[in-house]
Amino acid sequence: MSTPLYQLKAELFKTLGHPARIRVLELLSERDHAVSEMLPEVGVESANLSQQLAVLRRAGLVTTSRRGSAVIYSLTSPQVAELLVVARAILTGVLSGQVELLDDLRGPGESPGS
């Protein structure tokens, strides 16, 4: 029996459920990166970054190649970058709705600190 699509989607979103993994995918959306280039940008220890990259690799979201002694990571599909753009748009909509709600709660003439 094959795995239902909704379960596979849940596994994908579980894979995306770590800030370091999201940051790695954002960096790789810009261009391919060596691990050493990502380290200062992701802000985790080297061992932790390696673990997070392994999770992304097992999920099929990133791939590796070698350039000399460097391991270069890249996205397996431009759709991964598109997913991050859509997530940003969703969050922008949600957060702007919260700002509007907050403004409504404050009422006319109230300042944010009052």
N, CA, C and O atoms as a Tinker XYZ file with bonds, in Angstrom:
   456  protein
     1  N      0.841000   -1.179000    0.000000    73     2
     2  CA     0.000000    0.000000    0.000000    64     1     3
     3  C      0.890000    1.247000    0.000000    63     2     4     5
     4  O      1.842000    1.329000    0.775000    81     3
     5  N      0.586000    2.201000   -0.853000    73     3     6
     6  CA     1.410000    3.400000   -0.956000    64     5     7
     7  C      1.021000    4.415000    0.126000    63     6     8     9
     8  O     -0.091000    4.395000    0.653000    81     7
     9  N      1.960000    5.291000    0.434000    73     7    10
    10  CA     1.744000    6.317000    1.449000    64     9    11
    11  C      0.833000    7.397000    0.882000    63    10    12    13
    12  O      1.061000    7.874000   -0.229000    81    11
    13  N     -0.198000    7.790000    1.633000    73    11    14
    14  CA    -1.093000    8.847000    1.140000    64    13    15
    15  C     -0.341000   10.159000    0.941000    63    14    16    17
    16  O      0.608000   10.460000    1.666000    81    15
    17  N     -0.768000   10.924000   -0.034000    73    15    18
    18  CA    -0.114000   12.190000   -0.367000    64    17    19
    19  C     -0.096000   13.145000    0.823000    63    18    20    21
    20  O      0.900000   13.834000    1.045000    81    19
    21  N     -1.182000   13.194000    1.587000    73    19    22
    22  CA    -1.216000   14.112000    2.729000    64    21    23
    23  C     -0.146000   13.758000    3.762000    63    22    24    25
    24  O      0.391000   14.641000    4.432000    81    23
    25  N      0.159000   12.478000    3.888000    73    23    26
    26  CA     1.200000   12.059000    4.825000    64    25    27
    27  C      2.583000   12.474000    4.307000    63    26    28    29
    28  O      3.437000   12.910000    5.080000    81    27
    29  N      2.792000   12.337000    3.008000    73    27    30
    30  CA     4.054000   12.764000    2.414000    64    29    31
    31  C      4.241000   14.275000    2.556000    63    30    32    33
    32  O      5.348000   14.749000    2.815000    81    31
    33  N      3.151000   15.026000    2.385000    73    31    34
    34  CA     3.218000   16.483000    2.566000    64    33    35
    35  C      3.568000   16.822000    4.010000    63    34    36    37
    36  O      4.371000   17.720000    4.262000    81    35
    37  N      2.974000   16.113000    4.945000    73    35    38
    38  CA     3.269000   16.345000    6.364000    64    37    39
    39  C      4.745000   16.097000    6.645000    63    38    40    41
    40  O      5.370000   16.847000    7.395000    81    39
    41  N      5.306000   15.048000    6.049000    73    39    42
    42  CA     6.736000   14.765000    6.232000    64    41    43
    43  C      7.593000   15.882000    5.647000    63    42    44    45
    44  O      8.605000   16.264000    6.235000    81    43
    45  N      7.193000   16.402000    4.496000    73    43    46
    46  CA     7.922000   17.519000    3.890000    64    45    47
    47  C      7.916000   18.723000    4.829000    63    46    48    49
    48  O      8.955000   19.338000    5.071000    81    47
    49  N      6.738000   19.053000    5.353000    73    47    50
    50  CA     6.653000   20.214000    6.230000    64    49    51
    51  C      7.384000   19.979000    7.553000    63    50    52    53
    52  O      7.902000   20.922000    8.151000    81    51
    53  N      7.428000   18.736000    8.009000    73    51    54
    54  CA     8.225000   18.416000    9.205000    64    53    55
    55  C      9.704000   18.683000    8.927000    63    54    56    57
    56  O     10.424000   19.215000    9.773000    81    55
    57  N     10.139000   18.307000    7.735000    73    55    58
    58  CA    11.526000   18.549000    7.344000    64    57    59
    59  C     11.827000   20.043000    7.340000    63    58    60    61
    60  O     12.927000   20.460000    7.703000    81    59
    61  N     10.863000   20.835000    6.935000    73    59    62
    62  CA    11.056000   22.287000    6.884000    64    61    63
    63  C     10.914000   22.937000    8.256000    63    62    64    65
    64  O     11.110000   24.145000    8.384000    81    63
    65  N     10.582000   22.168000    9.269000    73    63    66
    66  CA    10.263000   22.699000   10.582000    64    65    67
    67  C     11.442000   23.016000   11.477000    63    66    68    69
    68  O     11.354000   22.834000   12.692000    81    67
    69  N     12.528000   23.479000   10.923000    73    67    70
    70  CA    13.676000   23.874000   11.741000    64    69    71
    71  C     14.263000   25.160000   11.156000    63    70    72    73
    72  O     14.511000   25.226000    9.952000    81    71
    73  N     14.489000   26.181000   11.988000    73    71    74
    74  CA    14.989000   27.463000   11.469000    64    73    75
    75  C     16.295000   27.349000   10.690000    63    74    76    77
    76  O     16.468000   28.037000    9.684000    81    75
    77  N     17.209000   26.504000   11.129000    73    75    78
    78  CA    18.486000   26.364000   10.413000    64    77    79
    79  C     18.253000   25.794000    9.018000    63    78    80    81
    80  O     18.907000   26.213000    8.063000    81    79
    81  N     17.335000   24.851000    8.891000    73    79    82
    82  CA    17.054000   24.278000    7.563000    64    81    83
    83  C     16.430000   25.318000    6.645000    63    82    84    85
    84  O     16.760000   25.387000    5.461000    81    83
    85  N     15.536000   26.120000    7.185000    73    83    86
    86  CA    14.921000   27.183000    6.374000    64    85    87
    87  C     15.998000   28.167000    5.920000    63    86    88    89
    88  O     16.013000   28.579000    4.760000    81    87
    89  N     16.887000   28.541000    6.818000    73    87    90
    90  CA    17.952000   29.490000    6.457000    64    89    91
    91  C     18.854000   28.907000    5.375000    63    90    92    93
    92  O     19.245000   29.612000    4.445000    81    91
    93  N     19.187000   27.623000    5.494000    73    91    94
    94  CA    20.000000   26.968000    4.466000    64    93    95
    95  C     19.290000   27.037000    3.121000    63    94    96    97
    96  O     19.907000   27.371000    2.109000    81    95
    97  N     18.006000   26.725000    3.104000    73    95    98
    98  CA    17.255000   26.741000    1.845000    64    97    99
    99  C     17.168000   28.155000    1.274000    63    98   100   101
   100  O     17.221000   28.338000    0.058000    81    99
   101  N     17.034000   29.153000    2.146000    73    99   102
   102  CA    17.038000   30.543000    1.673000    64   101   103
   103  C     18.364000   30.879000    1.002000    63   102   104   105
   104  O     18.383000   31.481000   -0.072000    81   103
   105  N     19.466000   30.495000    1.629000    73   103   106
   106  CA    20.788000   30.756000    1.049000    64   105   107
   107  C     20.946000   30.052000   -0.293000    63   106   108   109
   108  O     21.451000   30.627000   -1.257000    81   107
   109  N     20.504000   28.792000   -0.337000    73   107   110
   110  CA    20.637000   28.028000   -1.579000    64   109   111
   111  C     19.686000   28.514000   -2.664000    63   110   112   113
   112  O     19.888000   28.226000   -3.844000    81   111
   113  N     18.649000   29.249000   -2.270000    73   111   114
   114  CA    17.743000   29.852000   -3.254000    64   113   115
   115  C     18.447000   30.963000   -4.018000    63   114   116   117
   116  O     18.100000   31.266000   -5.160000    81   115
   117  N     19.443000   31.566000   -3.370000    73   115   118
   118  CA    20.207000   32.640000   -4.004000    64   117   119
   119  C     21.260000   32.083000   -4.953000    63   118   120   121
   120  O     21.420000   32.563000   -6.075000    81   119
   121  N     21.986000   31.049000   -4.481000    73   119   122
   122  CA    23.041000   30.418000   -5.285000    64   121   123
   123  C     23.540000   29.188000   -4.538000    63   122   124   125
   124  O     23.225000   28.990000   -3.364000    81   123
   125  N     24.324000   28.365000   -5.230000    73   123   126
   126  CA    24.954000   27.208000   -4.589000    64   125   127
   127  C     25.972000   27.702000   -3.560000    63   126   128   129
   128  O     26.602000   28.744000   -3.745000    81   127
   129  N     26.123000   26.940000   -2.477000    73   127   130
   130  CA    27.046000   27.339000   -1.412000    64   129   131
   131  C     27.869000   26.152000   -0.935000    63   130   132   133
   132  O     27.404000   25.012000   -0.914000    81   131
   133  N     29.100000   26.451000   -0.555000    73   131   134
   134  CA    29.918000   25.488000    0.178000    64   133   135
   135  C     29.490000   25.555000    1.646000    63   134   136   137
   136  O     28.960000   26.567000    2.104000    81   135
   137  N     29.725000   24.475000    2.365000    73   135   138
   138  CA    29.367000   24.430000    3.784000    64   137   139
   139  C     30.036000   25.581000    4.527000    63   138   140   141
   140  O     29.401000   26.235000    5.355000    81   139
   141  N     31.293000   25.832000    4.244000    73   139   142
   142  CA    32.035000   26.890000    4.942000    64   141   143
   143  C     31.416000   28.268000    4.715000    63   142   144   145
   144  O     31.519000   29.137000    5.580000    81   143
   145  N     30.777000   28.479000    3.570000    73   143   146
   146  CA    30.110000   29.757000    3.296000    64   145   147
   147  C     28.809000   29.888000    4.089000    63   146   148   149
   148  O     28.428000   30.985000    4.496000    81   147
   149  N     28.142000   28.771000    4.300000    73   147   150
   150  CA    26.855000   28.808000    4.995000    64   149   151
   151  C     27.001000   28.955000    6.503000    63   150   152   153
   152  O     26.139000   29.537000    7.162000    81   151
   153  N     28.070000   28.438000    7.035000    73   151   154
   154  CA    28.254000   28.380000    8.487000    64   153   155
   155  C     28.008000   29.719000    9.192000    63   154   156   157
   156  O     27.208000   29.765000   10.126000    81   155
   157  N     28.664000   30.804000    8.781000    73   155   158
   158  CA    28.418000   32.074000    9.482000    64   157   159
   159  C     27.011000   32.620000    9.245000    63   158   160   161
   160  O     26.476000   33.343000   10.086000    81   159
   161  N     26.421000   32.282000    8.118000    73   159   162
   162  CA    25.087000   32.790000    7.778000    64   161   163
   163  C     23.972000   32.072000    8.531000    63   162   164   165
   164  O     22.939000   32.670000    8.832000    81   163
   165  N     24.177000   30.802000    8.831000    73   163   166
   166  CA    23.141000   29.998000    9.484000    64   165   167
   167  C     23.214000   30.173000   11.002000    63   166   168   169
   168  O     22.189000   30.127000   11.682000    81   167
   169  N     24.410000   30.371000   11.528000    73   167   170
   170  CA    24.559000   30.654000   12.946000    64   169   171
   171  C     24.427000   29.455000   13.860000    63   170   172   173
   172  O     23.945000   29.576000   14.986000    81   171
   173  N     24.851000   28.297000   13.380000    73   171   174
   174  CA    24.877000   27.101000   14.227000    64   173   175
   175  C     26.283000   26.516000   14.178000    63   174   176   177
   176  O     27.098000   26.902000   13.340000    81   175
   177  N     26.555000   25.588000   15.077000    73   175   178
   178  CA    27.849000   24.904000   15.091000    64   177   179
   179  C     27.992000   24.048000   13.835000    63   178   180   181
   180  O     27.001000   23.648000   13.224000    81   179
   181  N     29.218000   23.781000   13.468000    73   179   182
   182  CA    29.515000   22.992000   12.271000    64   181   183
   183  C     28.823000   21.627000   12.289000    63   182   184   185
   184  O     28.255000   21.208000   11.281000    81   183
   185  N     28.868000   20.939000   13.418000    73   183   186
   186  CA    28.253000   19.612000   13.518000    64   185   187
   187  C     26.738000   19.701000   13.330000    63   186   188   189
   188  O     26.129000   18.845000   12.689000    81   187
   189  N     26.140000   20.752000   13.899000    73   187   190
   190  CA    24.697000   20.925000   13.760000    64   189   191
   191  C     24.321000   21.233000   12.322000    63   190   192   193
   192  O     23.323000   20.717000   11.819000    81   191
   193  N     25.107000   22.070000   11.652000    73   191   194
   194  CA    24.841000   22.373000   10.251000    64   193   195
   195  C     24.936000   21.105000    9.413000    63   194   196   197
   196  O     24.106000   20.884000    8.531000    81   195
   197  N     25.919000   20.284000    9.672000    73   195   198
   198  CA    26.057000   19.025000    8.939000    64   197   199
   199  C     24.833000   18.136000    9.131000    63   198   200   201
   200  O     24.365000   17.504000    8.184000    81   199
   201  N     24.315000   18.090000   10.360000    73   199   202
   202  CA    23.105000   17.302000   10.623000    64   201   203
   203  C     21.918000   17.844000    9.851000    63   202   204   205
   204  O     21.152000   17.083000    9.259000    81   203
   205  N     21.766000   19.157000    9.857000    73   203   206
   206  CA    20.624000   19.767000    9.161000    64   205   207
   207  C     20.730000   19.569000    7.649000    63   206   208   209
   208  O     19.725000   19.331000    6.979000    81   207
   209  N     21.933000   19.667000    7.122000    73   207   210
   210  CA    22.134000   19.421000    5.689000    64   209   211
   211  C     21.824000   17.966000    5.347000    63   210   212   213
   212  O     21.267000   17.687000    4.285000    81   211
   213  N     22.176000   17.047000    6.223000    73   211   214
   214  CA    21.882000   15.625000    5.994000    64   213   215
   215  C     20.381000   15.382000    5.955000    63   214   216   217
   216  O     19.902000   14.591000    5.142000    81   215
   217  N     19.639000   16.053000    6.822000    73   215   218
   218  CA    18.180000   15.919000    6.824000    64   217   219
   219  C     17.613000   16.415000    5.492000    63   218   220   221
   220  O     16.763000   15.760000    4.889000    81   219
   221  N     18.085000   17.565000    5.045000    73   219   222
   222  CA    17.615000   18.122000    3.769000    64   221   223
   223  C     17.995000   17.229000    2.589000    63   222   224   225
   224  O     17.227000   17.087000    1.637000    81   223
   225  N     19.174000   16.633000    2.659000    73   223   226
   226  CA    19.625000   15.733000    1.586000    64   225   227
   227  C     18.766000   14.476000    1.547000    63   226   228   229
   228  O     18.342000   14.047000    0.474000    81   227
   229  N     18.505000   13.877000    2.722000    73   227   230
   230  CA    17.658000   12.669000    2.783000    64   229   231
   231  C     16.247000   12.939000    2.285000    63   230   232   233
   232  O     15.606000   12.063000    1.704000    81   231
   233  N     15.765000   14.161000    2.516000    73   231   234
   234  CA    14.420000   14.532000    2.059000    64   233   235
   235  C     14.382000   14.840000    0.571000    63   234   236   237
   236  O     13.308000   15.024000   -0.002000    81   235
   237  N     15.548000   14.897000   -0.053000    73   235   238
   238  CA    15.606000   15.171000   -1.491000    64   237   239
   239  C     15.465000   16.629000   -1.850000    63   238   240   241
   240  O     15.136000   16.952000   -2.992000    81   239
   241  N     15.707000   17.522000   -0.901000    73   239   242
   242  CA    15.572000   18.954000   -1.163000    64   241   243
   243  C     16.865000   19.601000   -1.608000    63   242   244   245
   244  O     16.849000   20.629000   -2.285000    81   243
   245  N     17.996000   19.001000   -1.227000    73   243   246
   246  CA    19.300000   19.522000   -1.650000    64   245   247
   247  C     20.147000   18.375000   -2.195000    63   246   248   249
   248  O     19.910000   17.201000   -1.910000    81   247
   249  N     21.118000   18.754000   -2.971000    73   247   250
   250  CA    22.061000   17.798000   -3.534000    64   249   251
   251  C     23.464000   18.346000   -3.351000    63   250   252   253
   252  O     23.649000   19.538000   -3.107000    81   251
   253  N     24.443000   17.473000   -3.470000    73   251   254
   254  CA    25.829000   17.899000   -3.283000    64   253   255
   255  C     26.666000   17.587000   -4.510000    63   254   256   257
   256  O     26.357000   16.700000   -5.306000    81   255
   257  N     27.740000   18.355000   -4.626000    73   255   258
   258  CA    28.768000   18.074000   -5.626000    64   257   259
   259  C     30.093000   18.505000   -5.008000    63   258   260   261
   260  O     30.117000   19.189000   -3.984000    81   259
   261  N     31.178000   18.106000   -5.628000    73   259   262
   262  CA    32.512000   18.469000   -5.121000    64   261   263
   263  C     33.188000   19.422000   -6.084000    63   262   264   265
   264  O     33.139000   19.254000   -7.302000    81   263
   265  N     33.821000   20.428000   -5.500000    73   263   266
   266  CA    34.712000   21.325000   -6.248000    64   265   267
   267  C     36.017000   21.342000   -5.478000    63   266   268   269
   268  O     36.162000   22.064000   -4.493000    81   267
   269  N     36.948000   20.552000   -5.929000    73   267   270
   270  CA    38.196000   20.386000   -5.182000    64   269   271
   271  C     37.890000   19.681000   -3.878000    63   270   272   273
   272  O     37.315000   18.592000   -3.873000    81   271
   273  N     38.272000   20.299000   -2.772000    73   271   274
   274  CA    38.006000   19.685000   -1.474000    64   273   275
   275  C     36.691000   20.175000   -0.864000    63   274   276   277
   276  O     36.272000   19.686000    0.185000    81   275
   277  N     36.045000   21.136000   -1.519000    73   275   278
   278  CA    34.810000   21.711000   -0.978000    64   277   279
   279  C     33.592000   20.911000   -1.420000    63   278   280   281
   280  O     33.504000   20.469000   -2.566000    81   279
   281  N     32.652000   20.732000   -0.490000    73   279   282
   282  CA    31.353000   20.137000   -0.805000    64   281   283
   283  C     30.394000   21.288000   -1.056000    63   282   284   285
   284  O     30.198000   22.153000   -0.203000    81   283
   285  N     29.797000   21.282000   -2.250000    73   283   286
   286  CA    28.896000   22.358000   -2.662000    64   285   287
   287  C     27.464000   21.843000   -2.604000    63   286   288   289
   288  O     27.156000   20.773000   -3.130000    81   287
   289  N     26.597000   22.611000   -1.965000    73   287   290
   290  CA    25.184000   22.261000   -1.863000    64   289   291
   291  C     24.369000   23.104000   -2.823000    63   290   292   293
   292  O     24.674000   24.274000   -3.055000    81   291
   293  N     23.327000   22.498000   -3.381000    73   291   294
   294  CA    22.397000   23.212000   -4.250000    64   293   295
   295  C     21.006000   22.634000   -4.064000    63   294   296   297
   296  O     20.843000   21.509000   -3.593000    81   295
   297  N     20.006000   23.418000   -4.441000    73   295   298
   298  CA    18.629000   22.944000   -4.383000    64   297   299
   299  C     18.401000   21.924000   -5.486000    63   298   300   301
   300  O     18.973000   22.034000   -6.570000    81   299
   301  N     17.574000   20.943000   -5.210000    73   299   302
   302  CA    17.267000   19.945000   -6.232000    64   301   303
   303  C     16.243000   20.465000   -7.231000    63   302   304   305
   304  O     16.127000   19.934000   -8.336000    81   303
   305  N     15.501000   21.501000   -6.850000    73   303   306
   306  CA    14.464000   22.040000   -7.714000    64   305   307
   307  C     14.238000   23.516000   -7.412000    63   306   308   309
   308  O     14.287000   23.918000   -6.250000    81   307
   309  N     13.994000   24.327000   -8.435000    73   307   310
   310  CA    13.665000   25.741000   -8.175000    64   309   311
   311  C     12.334000   25.881000   -7.436000    63   310   312   313
   312  O     12.044000   26.940000   -6.879000    81   311
   313  N     11.533000   24.828000   -7.429000    73   311   314
   314  CA    10.250000   24.883000   -6.719000    64   313   315
   315  C     10.439000   25.001000   -5.211000    63   314   316   317
   316  O      9.550000   25.495000   -4.518000    81   315
   317  N     11.579000   24.558000   -4.692000    73   315   318
   318  CA    11.872000   24.727000   -3.269000    64   317   319
   319  C     11.975000   26.224000   -2.959000    63   318   320   321
   320  O     11.446000   26.686000   -1.948000    81   319
   321  N     12.644000   26.969000   -3.816000    73   319   322
   322  CA    12.747000   28.423000   -3.638000    64   321   323
   323  C     11.373000   29.069000   -3.769000    63   322   324   325
   324  O     11.050000   30.000000   -3.030000    81   323
   325  N     10.570000   28.584000   -4.697000    73   323   326
   326  CA     9.214000   29.114000   -4.874000    64   325   327
   327  C      8.378000   28.878000   -3.619000    63   326   328   329
   328  O      7.591000   29.742000   -3.233000    81   327
   329  N      8.537000   27.726000   -2.982000    73   327   330
   330  CA     7.814000   27.419000   -1.754000    64   329   331
   331  C      8.158000   28.432000   -0.659000    63   330   332   333
   332  O      7.278000   28.861000    0.087000    81   331
   333  N      9.424000   28.811000   -0.563000    73   331   334
   334  CA     9.837000   29.804000    0.432000    64   333   335
   335  C      9.233000   31.171000    0.130000    63   334   336   337
   336  O      8.871000   31.905000    1.050000    81   335
   337  N      9.122000   31.515000   -1.139000    73   335   338
   338  CA     8.509000   32.789000   -1.531000    64   337   339
   339  C      7.024000   32.783000   -1.161000    63   338   340   341
   340  O      6.510000   33.776000   -0.646000    81   339
   341  N      6.341000   31.680000   -1.418000    73   339   342
   342  CA     4.926000   31.566000   -1.069000    64   341   343
   343  C      4.744000   31.641000    0.448000    63   342   344   345
   344  O      3.815000   32.289000    0.930000    81   343
   345  N      5.622000   30.984000    1.198000    73   343   346
   346  CA     5.544000   31.033000    2.664000    64   345   347
   347  C      5.695000   32.471000    3.151000    63   346   348   349
   348  O      4.992000   32.898000    4.067000    81   347
   349  N      6.602000   33.207000    2.542000    73   347   350
   350  CA     6.798000   34.614000    2.917000    64   349   351
   351  C      5.538000   35.428000    2.633000    63   350   352   353
   352  O      5.145000   36.268000    3.443000    81   351
   353  N      4.910000   35.186000    1.497000    73   351   354
   354  CA     3.683000   35.906000    1.140000    64   353   355
   355  C      2.555000   35.581000    2.121000    63   354   356   357
   356  O      1.800000   36.469000    2.518000    81   355
   357  N      2.443000   34.318000    2.509000    73   355   358
   358  CA     1.422000   33.921000    3.480000    64   357   359
   359  C      1.672000   34.630000    4.807000    63   358   360   361
   360  O      0.749000   35.193000    5.396000    81   359
   361  N      2.914000   34.604000    5.277000    73   359   362
   362  CA     3.250000   35.250000    6.549000    64   361   363
   363  C      3.013000   36.757000    6.496000    63   362   364   365
   364  O      2.545000   37.350000    7.468000    81   363
   365  N      3.331000   37.364000    5.377000    73   363   366
   366  CA     3.095000   38.799000    5.216000    64   365   367
   367  C      1.608000   39.104000    5.360000    63   366   368   369
   368  O      1.229000   40.062000    6.035000    81   367
   369  N      0.767000   38.291000    4.727000    73   367   370
   370  CA    -0.682000   38.480000    4.829000    64   369   371
   371  C     -1.188000   38.274000    6.245000    63   370   372   373
   372  O     -2.004000   39.051000    6.740000    81   371
   373  N     -0.704000   37.228000    6.894000    73   371   374
   374  CA    -1.130000   36.932000    8.268000    64   373   375
   375  C     -0.715000   38.059000    9.199000    63   374   376   377
   376  O     -1.516000   38.539000   10.001000    81   375
   377  N      0.533000   38.478000    9.089000    73   375   378
   378  CA     1.037000   39.516000    9.991000    64   377   379
   379  C      0.394000   40.865000    9.727000    63   378   380   381
   380  O      0.155000   41.624000   10.666000    81   379
   381  N      0.111000   41.179000    8.477000    73   379   382
   382  CA    -0.555000   42.461000    8.211000    64   381   383
   383  C     -1.979000   42.413000    8.744000    63   382   384   385
   384  O     -2.499000   43.437000    9.187000    81   383
   385  N     -2.625000   41.244000    8.711000    73   383   386
   386  CA    -3.951000   41.104000    9.310000    64   385   387
   387  C     -3.895000   41.305000   10.811000    63   386   388   389
   388  O     -4.821000   41.873000   11.390000    81   387
   389  N     -2.821000   40.847000   11.456000    73   387   390
   390  CA    -2.666000   41.028000   12.896000    64   389   391
   391  C     -2.428000   42.492000   13.240000    63   390   392   393
   392  O     -2.906000   42.969000   14.270000    81   391
   393  N     -1.697000   43.211000   12.394000    73   391   394
   394  CA    -1.457000   44.634000   12.620000    64   393   395
   395  C     -2.782000   45.384000   12.529000    63   394   396   397
   396  O     -3.056000   46.270000   13.338000    81   395
   397  N     -3.609000   45.023000   11.535000    73   395   398
   398  CA    -4.911000   45.668000   11.394000    64   397   399
   399  C     -5.781000   45.388000   12.618000    63   398   400   401
   400  O     -6.464000   46.288000   13.104000    81   399
   401  N     -5.767000   44.157000   13.120000    73   399   402
   402  CA    -6.530000   43.797000   14.304000    64   401   403
   403  C     -6.033000   44.589000   15.518000    63   402   404   405
   404  O     -6.835000   45.093000   16.304000    81   403
   405  N     -4.733000   44.694000   15.664000    73   403   406
   406  CA    -4.152000   45.457000   16.766000    64   405   407
   407  C     -4.575000   46.918000   16.680000    63   406   408   409
   408  O     -4.917000   47.524000   17.696000    81   407
   409  N     -4.555000   47.487000   15.480000    73   407   410
   410  CA    -4.993000   48.870000   15.303000    64   409   411
   411  C     -6.455000   49.030000   15.695000    63   410   412   413
   412  O     -6.826000   50.022000   16.323000    81   411
   413  N     -7.290000   48.054000   15.325000    73   411   414
   414  CA    -8.708000   48.093000   15.696000    64   413   415
   415  C     -8.879000   48.023000   17.205000    63   414   416   417
   416  O     -9.715000   48.732000   17.767000    81   415
   417  N     -8.093000   47.174000   17.872000    73   415   418
   418  CA    -8.185000   47.030000   19.317000    64   417   419
   419  C     -7.761000   48.302000   20.046000    63   418   420   421
   420  O     -8.328000   48.652000   21.081000    81   419
   421  N     -6.770000   48.981000   19.506000    73   419   422
   422  CA    -6.283000   50.215000   20.135000    64   421   423
   423  C     -7.333000   51.313000   20.071000    63   422   424   425
   424  O     -7.453000   52.122000   20.991000    81   423
   425  N     -8.075000   51.335000   19.007000    73   423   426
   426  CA    -9.081000   52.383000   18.843000    64   425   427
   427  C     -8.462000   53.640000   18.276000    63   426   428   429
   428  O     -7.240000   53.754000   18.175000    81   427
   429  N     -9.308000   54.582000   17.909000    73   427   430
   430  CA    -8.819000   55.834000   17.294000    64   429   431
   431  C     -8.036000   56.680000   18.290000    63   430   432   433
   432  O     -8.445000   56.851000   19.438000    81   431
   433  N     -6.920000   57.200000   17.835000    73   431   434
   434  CA    -6.132000   58.134000   18.631000    64   433   435
   435  C     -5.213000   57.515000   19.666000    63   434   436   437
   436  O     -4.448000   58.240000   20.303000    81   435
   437  N     -5.258000   56.195000   19.861000    73   435   438
   438  CA    -4.360000   55.566000   20.835000    64   437   439
   439  C     -3.010000   55.318000   20.205000    63   438   440   441
   440  O     -2.927000   54.880000   19.057000    81   439
   441  N     -1.967000   55.589000   20.932000    73   439   442
   442  CA    -0.620000   55.323000   20.440000    64   441   443
   443  C     -0.191000   53.940000   20.897000    63   442   444   445
   444  O     -0.749000   53.408000   21.857000    81   443
   445  N      0.790000   53.350000   20.226000    73   443   446
   446  CA     1.230000   51.986000   20.577000    64   445   447
   447  C      1.702000   51.842000   22.015000    63   446   448   449
   448  O      1.591000   50.750000   22.573000    81   447
   449  N      2.225000   52.890000   22.641000    73   447   450
   450  CA     2.750000   52.756000   23.988000    64   449   451
   451  C      1.765000   53.117000   25.082000    63   450   452   453
   452  O      2.112000   53.035000   26.260000    81   451
   453  N      0.548000   53.516000   24.736000    73   451   454
   454  CA    -0.381000   53.966000   25.774000    64   453   455
   455  C     -1.262000   52.901000   26.343000    63   454   456
   456  O     -2.078000   53.179000   27.222000    81   455
